[in-house]
Amino acid sequence: MCAHLSRPGPSFRVCAASVARHRPMRSRLAPPSLRRQQGSVVLFFVAFLIPLLMFGAFAIGLARVSVVRNELQNAADAAALAGASALIAANSGTPAWAAATAAARAAVTLNTSDNTPLSTAIVATGYWNLDGSPSTLQPTTITPGVNDASGLQVTVTRGANQNGGAIGLPFGALLGLISTNASATAVAVASAPSTVAGGLLPVALAQCMYDAYWNSSTNQPKIDPATGAAYEFKVGDGQPYITPSGASCESSQWTSFLIVANDVPTIRGLITNGNPTPLSIGDSIYMQPGVKTTLFGSIPTQAVVYVPIVSNIVSGSYAPIVAFAAFYIDASVGGSGKYIQGHFLTGYEIPQSSGVGPYYGAYVPPRLAF
């Protein structure tokens, strides 16, 4: 659209489109205040991103250290248990410290950390107090107390020149820490039991029989020079037994444990199921009167059994338990014989047992104490 403009002098004809084309264009740039806001957002994002990356690096590194630490703990636990299993199983009078140490070191090499085979560990042997008094490993030279169990302590470390070196940390450079050391410690113990929760044969052996056929200085059965093996002897024939030294000893008797009973079905059930409640050293168990000839056919033969040892045997009365023993039954004869024949064993594990007692050939399964 065009229009005539009248003014003094020459007249002009102006078109709107022409005016529009010649108008100065407004700047398309943001105002200075808006540009400053945009710059602040960028700076804020950069400032926030740095600690976010550092936190992410920390979280990833922590997770990695936790995984490796668990692997080291598993290795320490396994090595300590392997060593403890050799403490008494290889017993020759005192805990087998050297055999336990060798077994623990060998077990370490069966494990890995971060896909790296482990090769070394610090292994210390001694006595561990199960009541935690003291709560440290005591020397092997002490006289063990009531709650002191033989044990060993294993420490496995990832560090400089140890088991593949320190643990590398992904993105650790952001934290100024590219690697870190880690270690794990375990203590395992093995001991003779003071409590047996099940599986005992309901036959109590007298202390005098044990003294006659067990060498307390070596913690091994006495050897019969005629056979070169552990002495074979008979128990349960209802007659006083004459030991190799010529002493008379009331050898054994059926026991109904904590209840008073004098019948065959009760004992037969206990032969099958073992003691129904836990029994501990010092508990008094009932000695059944009579021979009960038919029970001998129910006794397992060619088998290892675990029996309570009592201070003395008087039929129809109670006797206190002084220990638990491992016994191998070669034969069980009823009829006119009425006896069990067998020999003492050493280094046998009673599955359902605990505590610390005198070693009479049976021991508690190795367990972690720390």
Beta strands, then each sheet from edge to edge (+ up, - down):
strand 1: 2-5
strand 2: 12-15
strand 3: 112-113
strand 4: 116-117
strand 5: 122-129
strand 6: 148-158
strand 7: 167-168
strand 8: 179-180
strand 9: 182-190
strand 10: 195-196
strand 11: 203-206
strand 12: 214-215
strand 13: 220-221
strand 14: 223-224
strand 15: 229-230
strand 16: 233-235
strand 17: 241-242
strand 18: 248-249
strand 19: 252-257
strand 20: 279-280
strand 21: 284-287
strand 22: 303-310
strand 23: 318-333
strand 24: 339-344
strand 25: 348-349
strand 26: 353-354
strand 27: 362-363
strand 28: 367-368
sheet 1: 1+ 2-
sheet 2: 3+ 4-
sheet 3: 5+ 6- 9+ 28-
sheet 4: 7+ 8-
sheet 5: 20+ 10- 26+
sheet 6: 16+ 24- 23+ 21- 19+ 11- 22-
sheet 7: 12+ 13-
sheet 8: 14+ 15-
sheet 9: 17+ 18-
sheet 10: 25+ 27+
end
